[in-house]
Amino acid sequence: MKQLKLTGFIFFLFFLTESLMLPTELQDLDNFNITQKFIEENVEYITIITFAQYVQEATFEEMEKLVKDMVEYKDSCMANSMLPKCSKLPNNVLQEAICAMEGLPQKHNFSHCCSKADAERRLCFLYNKKADVGFLPPFPTLDPEEKCQAFKNNKESFLNHFVYEVARRNPFVFAPTLLTVAAHFGDVAKSCCEEQNKVNCFQTRTVPVMQYLKAFSSYQNNACGALLKFGTKIINSINIAILSQKFPKIEFKELISLIEDVASNYDECCEGDVVHCIRHMSKIMNHICSKQDALSSKIKECCEKKIPERDQCIINSSKDDRPKDLSPREAKFTDSENVCQERDADPDTFFAEFNFEYSRRHPDLSISQLLRVVQIYKDLLRNCCNTENPPDCYHYAEDKFNEATEKSLKKIQQECKHSQNLGKDGLKYHYLIRLTKIAPQLSTEELVSLGKKMVTVFTTCCTLSEEFACVENLADLVLGELCGVNENRTINPAVDHCCKSNFAFRGPCFESLTAHKTYVPPPFSQDLFTFHTDMCQSQNEELQKKTDRFLVNIVKLKYEVANKELQSLLTNFGNAVEKCCKAEEDEEKLVCFNKESPKIVT
């Protein structure tokens, strides 16, 4: 990463608070010191990430002031650790410092959070985060030569700016992920600035870094949304399914111990408690690496890496091979005569173990499908355990699971076939129309982005051997983005119902939605459909974006029009652009657009 100016800052955050458990075992102490050193070396990033994610509108200069204020705070505590202010939780210290910045809470509309304290204030800052960052200016882009000059002049300032811009646009991404992205981008800048063809180098090597960020952002947003809307239980169920597929050799008792740590980690990371997020993530990965022989054969190389690369490597690692002695199904959940008694004795543990046993035997299923099977089993036992002969009733549970899975599988196969028949552009227009009709209240940019991501789902997954799991897992991330992170996000009653009623059945719920019944189209605005000569200068990608926005705006305006007619309007739009751009002079093109535009939208 980089050398640190503010050495010692985190000592005050950690060692002067009784809220953190100090390590007791020698190995724990070693891991604690490694994590401690990592935090010390990246304290500027930690401060920037916290501030930029909580106050996204703040300027880089305002952020620099916070860093300066925190240094002064640290100095006073290092001089006298008995001061009352020095025993506070790290995240509380940072939030108080943000609130104490003169005029900042009023300027950026978070003074209501500053009037609260402790847990209430932390939640307020969390709910104040905005996933839709359309209010921010476009991500600043520099000419590669300018980038390299800035990098050479002041590497720390260059990377601090990058972390600030990325963090404020990804307010729910966990700090370890952002730190990994910063490290990779620093490597890219160092390497590319030594190349003769800097443009090509940056274009090629930045793409995987940003893809990595987008992938983790999508997953973490979805997980935080599930936590805020459905609570810890659903997060535990999701993680039991994920970890059971990834580590099929794990013992159930060991899994539950791991799940408890993971649940706490989500609380801290989703809340934006950067220091605790890094600490707890490292603790979880230390736990995994200390038991790697019993967990997985796929993480040995990961565990040899340094944090945070080690953590991200383990998360990205492949699923381990299924144990050869693992039976095709766990008979205790369908063949035992005592199923109802075991369920009643401890329902949470009983269904967690069922989730574990079923998930590790079905690495080919999506997480949503595994959770649906758990729900089907719960509903089945609720019925069977009230009959005269429960074992006769639940003995056929496996048939019901297979029936539900087969139904989901056929649906995915049909969608993949449909997507291949439509082609990439046709598929995109299909989803732009569909998404706009079920959620017309979303902004045009949001709908265009969601439509593009749905296309990526099918173009990525429909040729893979794990087609079913891939489509459902990725599509669920898109739906998670649509639903948003904060529980108070509202779109319309039908969409809100799908987003908040049942996480496992969110996909099928959206599939059943039709056009929003009570939507009132906006008044016609000629500005949205006035085309200029810049349409002719647009490169393919930019022209495609304008075409997508045109289609979404047309659907919003002509909401009741059938899909075929909407496709026809889109064709007319393309024909008009082609016709008018053939004119030689800009004035002729403009006259043509003014003449053709009314024909398209009327």
VEXKETI-27601 format. One line per 2 residues: number of its first residue (from 1); for each residue x, y negated, z negated of C-alpha. Coordinates in Angstrom, 2 decimals. Last residue first. Layout:
# VEXKETI-27601
NUM = X,Y,Z ~ ... .
***
This chain:
# VEXKETI-27601
602 = -46.49,-11.13,31.27 ~ -42.97,-10.35,30.10 .
600 = -41.22,-9.40,33.35 ~ -43.02,-11.70,35.75 .
598 = -42.38,-14.72,33.50 ~ -38.60,-14.07,33.70 .
596 = -38.38,-13.79,37.51 ~ -38.78,-17.47,38.47 .
594 = -36.63,-18.93,35.71 ~ -34.05,-16.20,36.38 .
592 = -33.96,-17.06,40.10 ~ -33.60,-20.78,39.45 .
590 = -30.74,-20.00,37.05 ~ -29.00,-17.79,39.61 .
588 = -29.29,-20.50,42.27 ~ -27.77,-23.04,39.87 .
586 = -24.94,-20.66,39.04 ~ -24.04,-20.39,42.73 .
584 = -23.50,-17.14,44.66 ~ -26.81,-15.37,44.05 .
582 = -26.34,-11.63,43.52 ~ -26.78,-12.15,39.76 .
580 = -30.44,-12.92,40.33 ~ -31.29,-9.56,41.93 .
578 = -29.34,-7.37,39.48 ~ -30.73,-9.21,36.46 .
576 = -34.26,-9.02,37.86 ~ -33.94,-5.30,38.64 .
574 = -32.75,-4.58,35.08 ~ -35.67,-6.52,33.60 .
572 = -38.14,-4.77,35.90 ~ -36.75,-1.41,34.73 .
570 = -37.26,-2.50,31.12 ~ -40.83,-3.48,31.93 .
568 = -41.37,0.00,33.43 ~ -40.00,1.62,30.28 .
566 = -42.53,-0.41,28.30 ~ -45.27,0.80,30.64 .
564 = -44.24,4.40,30.04 ~ -44.18,3.85,26.26 .
562 = -47.80,2.66,26.16 ~ -48.51,-0.98,25.27 .
560 = -50.00,-1.60,21.83 ~ -46.99,-3.47,20.47 .
558 = -46.47,-5.84,23.36 ~ -44.54,-8.46,21.37 .
556 = -42.56,-6.15,19.10 ~ -42.00,-3.75,22.00 .
554 = -40.75,-6.62,24.20 ~ -38.37,-7.79,21.46 .
552 = -36.96,-4.27,21.10 ~ -36.51,-3.95,24.89 .
550 = -34.79,-7.33,25.22 ~ -32.45,-6.52,22.34 .
548 = -31.43,-3.28,24.08 ~ -30.86,-5.08,27.40 .
546 = -28.76,-7.72,25.66 ~ -26.67,-4.99,24.03 .
544 = -26.26,-3.24,27.40 ~ -25.09,-6.49,29.00 .
542 = -22.46,-6.79,26.24 ~ -21.23,-3.25,26.86 .
540 = -21.18,-3.59,30.65 ~ -19.37,-6.94,30.62 .
538 = -21.49,-10.04,30.64 ~ -20.76,-12.66,33.28 .
536 = -24.08,-12.15,35.06 ~ -26.11,-12.42,31.87 .
534 = -24.21,-15.65,31.22 ~ -26.39,-17.14,33.98 .
532 = -29.24,-17.51,31.54 ~ -32.32,-15.55,30.67 .
530 = -35.31,-16.94,28.84 ~ -37.16,-14.09,27.18 .
528 = -36.49,-14.76,23.50 ~ -36.72,-18.52,24.07 .
526 = -40.20,-18.12,25.59 ~ -41.53,-17.21,22.17 .
524 = -44.86,-15.34,22.11 ~ -46.43,-15.34,18.67 .
522 = -45.27,-12.44,16.52 ~ -47.14,-9.13,16.79 .
520 = -49.52,-8.30,13.90 ~ -48.83,-4.84,12.48 .
518 = -51.87,-3.22,10.91 ~ -51.61,0.25,12.49 .
516 = -47.83,0.83,12.49 ~ -47.17,3.10,15.45 .
514 = -47.09,6.78,14.52 ~ -45.29,8.54,11.70 .
512 = -45.14,12.36,11.56 ~ -41.43,12.55,12.36 .
510 = -40.76,10.08,9.55 ~ -42.32,12.44,6.99 .
508 = -40.45,15.42,8.45 ~ -37.16,13.58,7.83 .
506 = -38.01,12.35,4.31 ~ -38.95,15.83,3.13 .
504 = -35.94,16.38,0.87 ~ -35.99,12.80,-0.46 .
502 = -39.64,12.87,-1.49 ~ -41.91,9.81,-1.94 .
500 = -39.66,6.78,-1.60 ~ -38.52,6.39,2.00 .
498 = -41.49,8.17,3.57 ~ -43.95,6.07,1.56 .
496 = -42.04,2.87,2.38 ~ -42.33,3.70,6.09 .
494 = -46.12,4.06,5.85 ~ -46.60,1.04,3.57 .
492 = -44.42,-1.38,5.61 ~ -40.81,-2.49,5.28 .
490 = -40.04,-2.84,1.55 ~ -36.67,-2.92,-0.17 .
488 = -37.17,-2.90,-3.96 ~ -35.37,0.44,-4.41 .
486 = -32.11,-1.02,-3.12 ~ -30.11,1.12,-0.73 .
484 = -31.98,0.80,2.54 ~ -34.75,2.90,4.03 .
482 = -33.38,2.42,7.56 ~ -29.85,3.19,6.38 .
480 = -31.07,6.37,4.69 ~ -32.92,7.29,7.87 .
478 = -29.63,6.99,9.75 ~ -27.89,9.13,7.11 .
476 = -30.65,11.73,7.41 ~ -30.07,11.87,11.15 .
474 = -26.43,12.79,10.45 ~ -27.29,15.66,8.09 .
472 = -30.20,16.89,10.21 ~ -28.31,16.89,13.51 .
470 = -25.14,18.46,12.05 ~ -26.95,21.15,10.06 .
468 = -28.92,22.34,13.11 ~ -26.14,22.05,15.70 .
466 = -23.60,24.07,13.71 ~ -22.28,25.64,16.93 .
464 = -21.90,22.16,18.40 ~ -23.30,20.89,21.71 .
462 = -26.26,19.05,20.23 ~ -24.28,17.41,17.45 .
460 = -22.39,14.39,18.73 ~ -24.69,13.28,21.56 .
458 = -27.67,13.91,19.28 ~ -26.51,11.94,16.25 .
456 = -24.84,9.25,18.38 ~ -28.22,8.51,20.00 .
454 = -29.71,8.04,16.54 ~ -26.89,5.61,15.76 .
452 = -27.68,3.45,18.80 ~ -31.33,3.28,17.81 .
450 = -30.41,2.26,14.25 ~ -28.15,-0.56,15.51 .
448 = -30.77,-1.86,17.94 ~ -33.39,-1.74,15.18 .
446 = -31.19,-3.63,12.75 ~ -30.33,-6.29,15.35 .
444 = -34.00,-6.84,16.23 ~ -34.85,-7.36,12.58 .
442 = -37.07,-4.84,10.82 ~ -40.79,-5.59,10.57 .
440 = -41.48,-3.49,13.69 ~ -40.89,-0.30,11.67 .
438 = -42.91,2.54,13.28 ~ -43.17,0.92,16.72 .
436 = -39.63,-0.46,16.68 ~ -38.20,2.93,15.74 .
434 = -40.06,4.68,18.57 ~ -39.23,2.12,21.25 .
432 = -35.54,1.94,20.33 ~ -35.51,5.73,19.96 .
430 = -36.78,6.42,23.48 ~ -34.60,3.63,24.90 .
428 = -31.54,5.34,23.40 ~ -32.56,8.73,24.73 .
426 = -33.06,7.34,28.22 ~ -29.63,5.74,28.10 .
424 = -27.87,8.95,26.97 ~ -29.76,11.39,29.19 .
422 = -33.48,12.13,28.86 ~ -33.21,15.86,29.57 .
420 = -30.30,16.26,27.15 ~ -32.24,14.44,24.42 .
418 = -35.31,16.63,24.96 ~ -33.21,19.80,24.70 .
416 = -31.66,18.53,21.47 ~ -35.10,17.56,20.13 .
414 = -36.50,21.01,20.96 ~ -33.55,22.72,19.25 .
412 = -34.03,20.51,16.19 ~ -37.73,21.43,15.94 .
410 = -36.94,25.10,16.42 ~ -34.48,24.96,13.51 .
408 = -36.97,23.23,11.22 ~ -39.61,25.92,11.87 .
406 = -37.03,28.70,11.45 ~ -35.95,27.19,8.12 .
404 = -39.53,27.07,6.82 ~ -40.19,30.67,7.87 .
402 = -36.90,31.85,6.41 ~ -37.69,30.27,3.03 .
400 = -41.21,31.71,3.08 ~ -39.90,35.18,3.88 .
398 = -37.36,34.86,1.04 ~ -40.18,34.10,-1.39 .
396 = -41.96,37.41,-0.64 ~ -41.32,38.84,-4.13 .
394 = -42.83,35.65,-5.55 ~ -46.41,37.00,-5.61 .
392 = -45.84,40.61,-6.49 ~ -43.53,39.46,-9.29 .
390 = -46.22,37.04,-10.64 ~ -48.92,39.69,-11.29 .
388 = -51.92,38.09,-12.98 ~ -51.29,34.72,-11.33 .
386 = -50.18,31.48,-12.99 ~ -46.47,32.19,-12.46 .
384 = -47.13,32.60,-8.76 ~ -48.47,29.08,-8.16 .
382 = -45.80,27.04,-9.91 ~ -43.35,29.67,-8.72 .
380 = -44.19,28.92,-5.07 ~ -44.03,25.15,-5.58 .
378 = -40.56,25.41,-7.11 ~ -39.40,27.78,-4.36 .
376 = -40.67,25.42,-1.65 ~ -38.86,22.54,-3.40 .
374 = -35.59,24.51,-3.47 ~ -36.07,25.39,0.21 .
372 = -36.62,21.70,0.98 ~ -33.38,20.86,-0.84 .
370 = -31.53,23.36,1.34 ~ -33.15,21.88,4.45 .
368 = -32.08,18.37,3.44 ~ -28.50,19.51,2.87 .
366 = -28.40,21.02,6.35 ~ -28.07,24.75,6.82 .
364 = -25.11,26.65,8.31 ~ -23.29,27.05,4.97 .
362 = -26.16,29.30,3.81 ~ -24.97,31.70,1.09 .
360 = -23.34,28.91,-0.91 ~ -26.56,26.93,-0.70 .
358 = -28.86,29.72,-1.94 ~ -26.79,30.54,-5.02 .
356 = -26.20,26.91,-5.99 ~ -29.80,25.78,-5.41 .
354 = -31.02,28.77,-7.44 ~ -28.57,27.84,-10.19 .
352 = -29.84,24.25,-10.22 ~ -33.41,25.62,-10.27 .
350 = -32.75,27.62,-13.45 ~ -30.64,24.90,-15.10 .
348 = -33.39,22.30,-14.70 ~ -36.22,24.70,-15.63 .
346 = -34.70,25.92,-18.93 ~ -36.77,28.57,-20.75 .
344 = -39.74,28.20,-18.40 ~ -37.74,29.27,-15.35 .
342 = -36.27,32.26,-17.15 ~ -39.76,33.34,-18.28 .
340 = -41.16,32.94,-14.77 ~ -38.34,34.96,-13.19 .
338 = -38.58,37.81,-15.70 ~ -39.72,40.61,-13.37 .
336 = -36.59,40.22,-11.28 ~ -36.80,40.72,-7.53 .
334 = -37.05,37.18,-6.13 ~ -34.67,34.93,-8.07 .
332 = -32.50,37.72,-9.51 ~ -31.96,39.17,-6.03 .
330 = -29.37,36.61,-4.90 ~ -29.21,36.97,-1.12 .
328 = -26.76,38.16,1.56 ~ -24.45,39.51,-1.20 .
326 = -21.12,37.78,-1.80 ~ -18.35,40.41,-1.75 .
324 = -16.57,38.86,1.23 ~ -16.45,35.44,-0.44 .
322 = -17.61,32.73,2.02 ~ -14.72,30.90,3.63 .
320 = -14.07,27.40,2.31 ~ -15.91,24.46,3.82 .
318 = -13.55,22.07,5.57 ~ -11.83,19.17,3.81 .
316 = -13.14,15.60,4.23 ~ -13.89,15.07,0.53 .
314 = -10.56,16.67,-0.35 ~ -8.71,14.36,2.07 .
312 = -10.51,11.29,0.69 ~ -9.33,12.09,-2.81 .
310 = -5.75,12.87,-1.79 ~ -5.49,9.68,0.29 .
308 = -6.53,7.63,-2.79 ~ -4.35,8.83,-4.45 .
306 = -1.16,10.65,-3.48 ~ -1.11,13.83,-1.40 .
304 = -0.20,17.33,-2.64 ~ -3.82,18.07,-3.53 .
302 = -4.84,17.55,0.09 ~ -2.33,20.15,1.32 .
300 = -3.81,22.79,-1.01 ~ -7.43,21.86,-0.23 .
298 = -8.63,24.60,2.15 ~ -8.10,27.73,0.03 .
296 = -10.95,26.69,-2.24 ~ -12.30,26.82,-5.77 .
294 = -10.52,29.38,-7.96 ~ -7.08,28.62,-6.55 .
292 = -7.92,24.89,-6.56 ~ -8.54,24.71,-10.31 .
290 = -6.16,21.87,-11.22 ~ -6.88,20.30,-7.83 .
288 = -10.62,20.08,-8.53 ~ -10.18,18.56,-12.01 .
286 = -7.58,16.10,-10.73 ~ -10.09,15.20,-8.00 .
284 = -12.78,14.51,-10.58 ~ -10.42,12.42,-12.74 .
282 = -9.30,10.39,-9.71 ~ -12.90,9.59,-8.84 .
280 = -13.51,8.60,-12.46 ~ -10.61,6.15,-12.61 .
278 = -11.30,4.63,-9.18 ~ -15.01,4.16,-9.93 .
276 = -14.24,2.89,-13.46 ~ -12.11,0.08,-12.02 .
274 = -14.51,-0.75,-9.19 ~ -17.73,-0.97,-11.19 .
272 = -19.83,-1.70,-8.11 ~ -23.04,-0.14,-9.42 .
270 = -22.82,2.52,-6.71 ~ -19.30,3.45,-7.86 .
268 = -20.18,3.61,-11.56 ~ -23.40,5.60,-11.33 .
266 = -21.93,7.78,-8.58 ~ -18.96,8.67,-10.78 .
264 = -21.22,9.65,-13.65 ~ -23.03,12.09,-11.36 .
262 = -19.69,13.50,-10.12 ~ -18.52,14.23,-13.67 .
260 = -21.74,16.08,-14.52 ~ -21.56,17.95,-11.21 .
258 = -18.05,19.21,-12.01 ~ -19.16,20.79,-15.29 .
256 = -22.17,22.24,-13.50 ~ -19.92,23.75,-10.82 .
254 = -17.63,25.35,-13.40 ~ -20.61,27.06,-15.03 .
252 = -21.87,28.21,-11.62 ~ -18.52,29.79,-10.71 .
250 = -16.91,28.43,-7.54 ~ -16.20,30.83,-4.67 .
248 = -18.62,29.05,-2.27 ~ -16.61,25.80,-2.57 .
246 = -17.79,23.56,0.32 ~ -21.31,25.03,0.57 .
244 = -21.73,25.04,-3.23 ~ -20.23,21.53,-3.40 .
242 = -22.74,20.08,-0.93 ~ -25.81,21.85,-2.36 .
240 = -24.91,21.02,-5.97 ~ -24.15,17.47,-4.82 .
238 = -27.59,16.94,-3.32 ~ -29.33,18.43,-6.37 .
236 = -27.27,16.25,-8.73 ~ -28.11,13.15,-6.69 .
234 = -31.79,14.17,-6.84 ~ -31.69,14.48,-10.63 .
232 = -29.75,11.22,-11.12 ~ -32.56,8.97,-9.96 .
230 = -34.96,8.95,-7.01 ~ -34.82,5.42,-5.56 .
228 = -31.56,4.15,-7.04 ~ -29.68,7.44,-6.75 .
226 = -31.01,8.22,-3.26 ~ -30.03,4.74,-2.07 .
224 = -26.58,5.20,-3.61 ~ -26.18,8.49,-1.74 .
222 = -27.35,6.99,1.56 ~ -25.05,3.99,1.20 .
220 = -22.19,6.35,0.36 ~ -22.81,8.50,3.44 .
218 = -23.15,5.58,5.87 ~ -20.15,3.75,4.44 .
216 = -18.06,6.93,4.59 ~ -18.79,7.38,8.28 .
214 = -18.46,3.68,9.11 ~ -15.09,3.41,7.35 .
212 = -13.70,6.48,9.13 ~ -14.96,5.12,12.45 .
210 = -13.21,1.83,11.60 ~ -9.89,3.60,11.02 .
208 = -10.40,5.85,14.06 ~ -10.89,2.78,16.32 .
206 = -7.98,0.72,14.98 ~ -5.36,2.93,16.63 .
204 = -6.50,2.63,20.25 ~ -7.50,-1.03,20.40 .
202 = -4.55,-2.09,18.24 ~ -2.07,-0.19,20.44 .
200 = -3.64,-1.36,23.71 ~ -3.39,-5.00,22.69 .
198 = 0.10,-4.66,21.23 ~ 1.67,-3.44,24.46 .
196 = 5.30,-4.05,23.49 ~ 4.95,-2.18,20.22 .
194 = 6.52,-3.32,16.93 ~ 3.37,-5.15,15.87 .
192 = 1.45,-1.95,16.57 ~ 3.25,0.07,13.88 .
190 = 3.01,-2.43,11.02 ~ -0.57,-3.37,11.93 .
188 = -1.69,0.28,12.12 ~ 0.01,1.13,8.81 .
186 = -1.71,-1.83,7.13 ~ -5.01,-0.68,8.64 .
184 = -4.50,2.78,7.16 ~ -3.74,1.38,3.69 .
182 = -6.72,-1.00,3.83 ~ -9.02,1.86,4.90 .
180 = -7.78,3.96,1.97 ~ -8.41,1.06,-0.41 .
178 = -11.91,0.64,1.02 ~ -12.63,4.33,0.45 .
176 = -11.30,4.23,-3.12 ~ -13.50,1.14,-3.79 .
174 = -16.78,2.81,-2.89 ~ -18.80,1.35,-0.03 .
172 = -21.97,-0.36,-1.27 ~ -21.13,-3.94,-0.31 .
170 = -19.82,-3.11,3.17 ~ -19.72,-6.49,4.94 .
168 = -18.24,-8.24,1.88 ~ -15.68,-5.42,1.51 .
166 = -14.47,-5.54,5.13 ~ -13.86,-9.31,5.20 .
164 = -12.16,-9.35,1.79 ~ -10.04,-6.28,2.58 .
162 = -8.84,-7.91,5.83 ~ -8.07,-11.23,4.15 .
160 = -6.09,-9.43,1.46 ~ -4.24,-7.55,4.21 .
158 = -3.08,-10.78,5.87 ~ -2.32,-12.48,2.53 .
156 = -0.13,-9.54,1.49 ~ 1.68,-9.32,4.83 .
154 = 2.59,-13.00,4.87 ~ 4.45,-14.36,7.91 .
152 = 4.91,-10.96,9.57 ~ 1.21,-10.03,9.34 .
150 = 0.10,-13.51,10.44 ~ 2.44,-13.31,13.45 .
148 = 1.20,-9.81,14.19 ~ -2.42,-10.84,14.11 .
146 = -1.71,-13.90,16.28 ~ -0.01,-11.68,18.88 .
144 = -2.93,-9.23,18.70 ~ -5.41,-12.10,19.36 .
142 = -7.49,-12.50,16.27 ~ -11.00,-11.35,15.51 .
140 = -13.10,-12.59,12.61 ~ -16.07,-10.33,11.84 .
138 = -19.09,-12.27,13.06 ~ -20.47,-14.83,10.57 .
136 = -22.45,-13.48,7.61 ~ -26.25,-13.74,7.41 .
134 = -26.60,-10.58,9.51 ~ -25.13,-8.65,6.60 .
132 = -28.06,-6.27,6.06 ~ -26.89,-4.22,3.05 .
130 = -27.36,-7.19,0.72 ~ -26.15,-6.97,-2.86 .
128 = -28.36,-8.78,-5.40 ~ -29.73,-5.48,-6.68 .
126 = -26.25,-4.55,-7.90 ~ -25.60,-7.95,-9.45 .
124 = -28.91,-7.63,-11.31 ~ -28.06,-4.10,-12.43 .
122 = -24.78,-5.29,-13.94 ~ -26.56,-8.22,-15.60 .
120 = -29.12,-5.95,-17.22 ~ -26.39,-3.54,-18.37 .
118 = -24.32,-6.27,-20.10 ~ -25.98,-9.70,-20.20 .
116 = -28.48,-11.79,-18.26 ~ -28.40,-15.52,-17.42 .
114 = -25.58,-14.80,-14.96 ~ -27.90,-12.67,-12.86 .
112 = -30.36,-15.54,-12.40 ~ -27.39,-17.73,-11.37 .
110 = -26.96,-15.52,-8.28 ~ -27.96,-18.00,-5.60 .
108 = -24.64,-18.63,-3.79 ~ -24.21,-22.32,-4.63 .
106 = -25.91,-22.00,-8.01 ~ -23.71,-19.11,-9.15 .
104 = -20.58,-20.84,-7.72 ~ -21.02,-24.26,-9.35 .
102 = -18.06,-23.80,-11.70 ~ -16.74,-20.25,-11.79 .
100 = -17.95,-18.88,-15.13 ~ -20.36,-16.42,-13.49 .
98 = -17.51,-14.78,-11.57 ~ -15.41,-14.55,-14.76 .
96 = -18.34,-13.03,-16.61 ~ -18.76,-10.49,-13.83 .
94 = -15.08,-9.56,-13.96 ~ -15.06,-9.12,-17.73 .
92 = -18.30,-7.12,-17.64 ~ -16.77,-4.80,-15.03 .
90 = -13.71,-4.19,-17.21 ~ -15.73,-3.46,-20.38 .
88 = -15.06,-5.95,-23.19 ~ -12.47,-5.69,-25.96 .
86 = -10.43,-8.73,-24.89 ~ -13.21,-11.27,-25.39 .
84 = -13.10,-10.77,-29.15 ~ -9.43,-11.92,-29.33 .
82 = -7.35,-9.25,-31.09 ~ -5.19,-8.66,-28.00 .
80 = -3.38,-11.95,-28.51 ~ -0.65,-12.78,-26.00 .
78 = -1.70,-9.99,-23.61 ~ -5.26,-11.23,-23.94 .
76 = -4.33,-14.83,-23.07 ~ -2.22,-13.70,-20.13 .
74 = -5.00,-11.49,-18.76 ~ -7.48,-14.35,-18.79 .
72 = -4.99,-16.58,-17.00 ~ -4.48,-13.87,-14.37 .
70 = -8.27,-13.49,-14.08 ~ -8.68,-17.18,-13.34 .
68 = -6.07,-17.01,-10.54 ~ -7.79,-13.99,-8.97 .
66 = -11.10,-15.83,-9.24 ~ -9.63,-18.86,-7.47 .
64 = -8.46,-16.64,-4.61 ~ -12.05,-15.44,-4.18 .
62 = -13.26,-19.01,-3.86 ~ -10.64,-19.58,-1.15 .
60 = -11.79,-16.45,0.69 ~ -15.28,-17.88,0.76 .
58 = -18.28,-16.53,-1.12 ~ -21.33,-15.32,0.83 .
56 = -20.81,-11.68,-0.17 ~ -20.88,-12.38,-3.89 .
54 = -20.99,-8.90,-5.50 ~ -19.13,-7.03,-2.76 .
52 = -16.55,-9.79,-2.17 ~ -15.90,-10.23,-5.91 .
50 = -15.38,-6.57,-6.75 ~ -13.38,-5.85,-3.58 .
48 = -11.12,-8.89,-4.09 ~ -10.39,-8.03,-7.72 .
46 = -9.58,-4.41,-6.85 ~ -7.46,-5.48,-3.86 .
44 = -5.42,-7.76,-6.10 ~ -5.05,-4.97,-8.66 .
42 = -3.58,-2.52,-6.17 ~ -0.23,-1.64,-7.74 .
40 = -1.70,-1.70,-11.24 ~ -4.51,0.64,-10.17 .
38 = -2.04,3.14,-8.70 ~ 0.10,3.02,-11.85 .
36 = -2.92,3.75,-14.02 ~ -3.96,6.65,-11.77 .
34 = -0.49,8.18,-12.13 ~ -0.50,7.49,-15.88 .
32 = -3.89,9.16,-16.33 ~ -2.75,12.16,-14.30 .
30 = 0.28,12.58,-16.56 ~ -1.86,12.13,-19.69 .
28 = -4.37,14.68,-18.41 ~ -1.52,17.15,-17.87 .
26 = -0.30,16.58,-21.45 ~ -3.82,16.96,-22.85 .
24 = -5.52,14.19,-24.87 ~ -6.29,11.51,-22.32 .
22 = -7.87,8.25,-23.57 ~ -11.64,7.98,-23.29 .
20 = -12.65,4.53,-22.06 ~ -15.11,2.40,-24.04 .
18 = -12.54,1.48,-26.68 ~ -11.22,-1.37,-24.56 .
16 = -7.83,-3.04,-24.82 ~ -5.94,-0.27,-23.06 .
14 = -7.92,-0.35,-19.86 ~ -8.64,-3.89,-18.74 .
12 = -5.62,-5.34,-20.52 ~ -3.35,-2.82,-18.88 .
10 = -5.13,-3.67,-15.62 ~ -3.50,-7.08,-15.41 .
8 = -0.03,-5.76,-16.22 ~ 1.53,-6.46,-12.84 .
6 = -0.23,-9.31,-11.02 ~ 2.27,-9.71,-8.19 .
4 = 1.87,-6.22,-6.79 ~ 3.85,-4.59,-4.01 .
2 = 1.79,-3.15,-1.18 ~ 0.00,0.00,0.00 .
***
